[in-house]
């Protein structure tokens, strides 16, 4: 086995480059996975632009599909050679956060207090998946075996985009008969639309302006699409709901305008489910928040991870109730990762998601 591998490395703001790195060593509770397919996330673009800080020299990426190359001596229940996915979030299973039922925030406690999003390790605090090999910590809590009849691209959305988008509907408490508005139909917003449909929403209003994304939103469950470039989305949604407002608004872009619009379209006592990654302070307008008296709930969610969550995502794919492989619009080899970043970061050529194969 070679001693080095190719990896996409964060060099400085504005530069992620392909370079050589040693293949990771593994501890007794780890696994080494040979990556067969991965992708680029919007969060990786935040890293590229310097909007989210990570250490220089870190391998980026958190959406792995691959084959178990080597298991640590303490790992049981898996075999080398199995095809697996690993969630973008890798909880240990034993931390305070995990035992409180919030594994996404795993490993965040310090003597100085609690820090958010500790469960997001790949491409954040440890080397990530845009490489030929990946060290998976706490492997027994995080490896999920892929059924043989399912392809890499069918499950590529499971580790992050699908889990995150679905969690927008889950955290929002979507119920049978609900009306739901989903702001922005990028990959996460599209999965939020699909998740709301699966959970029983009977009127889903998607907010989007890009024709290809509008078409995909309709395929995945949107009943009405509001083009925010053609009309004010708040006015349109209130008109569509006869002034009642929506039961749940899902914000899937991460900017002030959509966060605020989500508040403004809620019915009394409604839920704003926030999935966006925000890079500046948010403001809550007094009127949209009803001066704090509107019984409104704002809920934030980090992508649920761990092997049980991934098993559930795999079950949804295997059932045929949803097919997200259409979100993969472009394909690159790992050697072309810099070109893939250029395309994805600049949202050219109708890109939704890219598949990257070493």
Buried (B, 14 or more C-beta within 10 A) or exposed (E): EEEEBBBBBBEEEEEBEBEEBEBBEBBEBBBBBBBBBBBBBBBBBBBBEBBBEBEEEBBBBBBBBBBBBBBBEEBEEBEEEBBBBBBBBBBBBEBEBBEEEBBBBBBBBEEEEEEEBBBBBBBBBBBBBBBBBBBBBBBBBBBBBBEEEBEBBBBBBBBBBBBBBBBBBBBBBBEEEBBBBBBBBBBBBBBBBBBBBBBEBEBBBBBBBBEEBBBBBBEBBBBBBBBBEEEEBBEBBBEBBEEEBBBBBBBBBBBBEBBBBBBBBBBEEBBBBBBBBBEEEEEEEEEBBEEEEBEBBBBEBBBBBBBBBBEBBBEBBBEEEBEBBBBBBBEBEBEBBBEBBEBBBEEEEEBBBBBBBB
